[in-house]
Amino acid sequence: DAVVIGAGPNGLVAANLLADAGWHVVVLEARDEPGGAVRSDRGVHPDYVHDTFSAFYPLAAASPVIRDLALDRYGLRWSHAPAVVAHPLTDGRCAVLERDVRGTAASTAGFAAGDGAAWERLHRLWRGVADDLIGCLFTPFPPVRAGARLLARTGPNDALRLLRTMLLPARRFGEENFAGDGGKLLIAGNALHADLGPESALGGGFGWLMSMLGQDHGFPV
């Protein structure tokens, strides 16, 4: 038997995995409704559904565990905006993250020549390591198997360069990769979704990861 404390997303996923494995599971929740931070209401306007905590779920859309639960069979439908996310400047310009890497590259290229090519280069880096990086995120710490696969795929030298990239603050990451403000805005803005400011270590890596996840899976609700 298993008792899961808390009916947020993590607790509910864990409870379902245990139940699928044949366990008898009880989920305990202090609030009146399950869902944790995945919650919305109509408090702003009766015709407007407002997210009260978390707002979008690229990691859920990318999660192999959640995908294997086949929640679409039980009514889950992801909704996507026409563009993933946009970061405006006061002068009216706007950096736009699209589902198509070429669209995002075109947006960043509008800020500085060469920045579109820089975005495509970062996307190629992502494509080479995406599965193993996602594996590191979604397996218990330390992620030995996914980390070993990543090391084998990249080799020690490239693995060290990737580690350095992941550790960079968002401001430094942007300065090293882009001449204009577009790419810098997308990296720094997406780092904030992980509560990492422009000068925080790991901000550049998480800003890059969230941007690439957005291109691959969108920021669905």
C-alpha positions in Angstrom: 0.0 0.0 0.0 1.1 3.6 -0.6 -0.1 6.9 0.9 0.6 10.0 -1.3 0.6 13.3 0.6 -0.6 16.1 -1.7 -2.7 16.0 -4.9 -0.5 18.3 -6.9 0.9 17.3 -10.3 3.8 15.4 -8.8 1.7 13.6 -6.3 -0.9 12.6 -8.8 1.6 11.3 -11.3 3.3 9.3 -8.6 0.0 7.9 -7.4 -1.0 6.9 -11.0 2.4 5.2 -11.6 2.1 3.2 -8.4 -1.5 2.2 -9.2 -0.5 1.1 -12.6 2.2 -1.1 -11.0 -0.5 -2.8 -8.9 -0.2 -0.8 -5.6 -3.2 0.2 -3.6 -2.9 4.0 -3.3 -4.6 6.6 -1.2 -4.0 10.3 -2.0 -4.5 12.9 0.8 -5.0 16.5 0.0 -5.7 19.4 2.5 -7.4 21.6 0.0 -10.9 21.2 -1.3 -9.8 20.5 -4.9 -6.8 18.6 -6.3 -4.3 20.0 -8.7 -1.8 22.0 -6.6 -0.4 24.9 -8.7 -2.3 23.7 -11.7 -5.4 25.8 -11.0 -7.6 28.4 -12.6 -10.7 30.3 -11.8 -13.0 33.0 -13.2 -12.4 35.6 -10.6 -11.2 38.2 -13.1 -14.3 38.0 -15.3 -17.0 35.3 -15.7 -16.0 34.8 -19.3 -12.2 34.7 -18.6 -10.4 31.7 -17.3 -7.4 32.9 -15.2 -4.4 30.8 -14.1 -3.9 31.5 -10.4 -0.5 29.8 -10.0 1.4 28.1 -12.8 0.6 29.3 -16.3 2.0 26.9 -18.9 3.5 23.4 -19.1 6.3 22.7 -21.6 7.9 20.3 -19.2 4.7 18.4 -18.8 4.3 18.2 -22.6 7.8 17.0 -22.9 7.7 14.5 -20.0 7.9 10.8 -21.1 6.2 9.8 -17.9 3.2 12.0 -18.4 3.1 11.0 -22.1 2.9 7.4 -21.1 -0.1 8.0 -18.9 -2.1 8.7 -22.1 -4.1 11.5 -20.4 -5.6 12.4 -23.8 -7.8 9.3 -23.4 -9.2 10.9 -20.3 -9.9 14.3 -21.8 -6.6 16.2 -21.7 -6.3 18.6 -24.6 -3.4 21.0 -24.8 -4.1 24.5 -26.1 -1.4 26.6 -27.9 -1.2 30.3 -28.7 -0.2 31.2 -32.3 3.3 32.1 -31.0 5.0 30.5 -28.0 6.0 33.6 -26.2 7.1 37.2 -27.0 9.3 39.7 -25.1 8.7 43.3 -26.1 11.0 46.3 -25.7 9.8 49.9 -25.0 10.7 51.0 -28.5 8.1 48.7 -30.0 10.4 45.9 -31.1 9.6 42.4 -29.9 11.5 39.1 -29.8 9.2 36.2 -30.6 9.7 32.5 -29.9 8.0 30.4 -32.5 7.3 26.7 -32.8 9.4 26.8 -36.0 13.1 27.4 -35.4 13.3 29.4 -38.6 10.6 31.7 -37.4 12.5 32.3 -34.1 15.8 32.8 -36.0 14.1 35.4 -38.3 12.9 37.3 -35.2 16.3 37.4 -33.6 18.0 38.3 -36.9 15.8 41.4 -37.0 17.8 42.7 -34.1 21.3 42.1 -35.4 22.8 40.5 -38.5 24.1 37.0 -37.6 21.8 36.4 -34.7 19.5 34.2 -36.7 22.4 31.9 -37.5 23.4 32.0 -33.8 19.9 30.9 -32.8 20.0 28.0 -35.3 23.4 27.0 -34.0 22.0 26.8 -30.5 19.1 24.8 -31.8 21.5 22.3 -33.4 23.3 21.9 -30.1 20.0 21.2 -28.5 19.0 18.6 -31.0 22.1 16.7 -30.3 21.6 16.5 -26.5 17.8 17.1 -26.0 16.8 13.5 -25.2 19.6 13.0 -22.6 19.1 16.4 -21.0 15.4 15.8 -20.7 16.3 12.4 -19.2 18.4 14.1 -16.6 15.5 16.3 -15.6 12.9 13.5 -15.3 14.9 10.8 -13.5 15.8 10.6 -9.8 18.9 12.5 -8.7 21.7 11.8 -9.5 20.7 11.1 -13.1 23.4 8.5 -13.6 22.1 6.7 -16.7 21.0 9.8 -18.6 24.2 11.6 -17.6 26.3 8.6 -18.8 24.5 8.6 -22.1 25.1 12.3 -22.5 28.8 11.9 -21.8 29.1 9.0 -24.3 27.2 11.0 -26.9 29.2 14.2 -26.6 32.7 13.0 -25.4 34.5 14.6 -22.4 35.6 17.8 -24.1 32.1 18.7 -25.6 30.5 17.6 -22.3 32.7 20.1 -20.4 31.7 22.9 -22.9 28.1 22.0 -22.5 28.4 22.1 -18.7 30.0 25.5 -18.9 27.1 26.7 -21.1 24.5 25.4 -18.7 26.2 27.1 -15.8 26.4 30.6 -17.4 24.2 33.4 -16.1 21.6 34.5 -18.6 23.2 37.8 -19.2 26.6 36.2 -20.0 25.0 33.6 -22.2 23.3 36.3 -24.2 26.4 38.4 -24.6 28.5 35.4 -25.8 25.9 34.3 -28.4 24.1 37.3 -29.7 25.0 40.8 -30.9 21.5 42.2 -30.6 18.8 42.2 -28.0 16.4 39.7 -29.5 18.2 36.5 -28.5 19.2 37.9 -25.2 15.6 38.8 -24.4 14.4 35.3 -25.1 17.1 33.6 -23.1 16.8 36.0 -20.1 13.0 36.0 -20.1 12.8 32.2 -20.2 15.3 31.9 -17.4 13.0 33.9 -15.2 10.4 31.1 -15.5 12.9 29.0 -13.5 13.2 31.9 -11.0 16.8 32.6 -12.2 17.7 36.3 -12.7 20.1 37.7 -15.3 23.1 37.3 -13.0 22.2 33.9 -11.5 24.3 30.9 -12.3 22.4 28.3 -14.4 20.2 31.1 -15.8 21.6 30.9 -19.3 21.3 27.1 -19.4 17.8 27.1 -18.2 16.8 30.0 -20.4 18.2 28.1 -23.4 16.5 24.8 -22.3 13.1 26.5 -21.8 13.4 28.3 -25.2 14.2 25.0 -27.0 11.4 23.2 -25.2 9.1 25.9 -26.2 10.1 25.5 -29.8 9.6 21.7 -29.7 6.5 21.5 -27.5 5.1 25.0 -27.2 4.0 26.5 -23.9 0.7 24.7 -23.7 -2.1 25.3 -21.2 
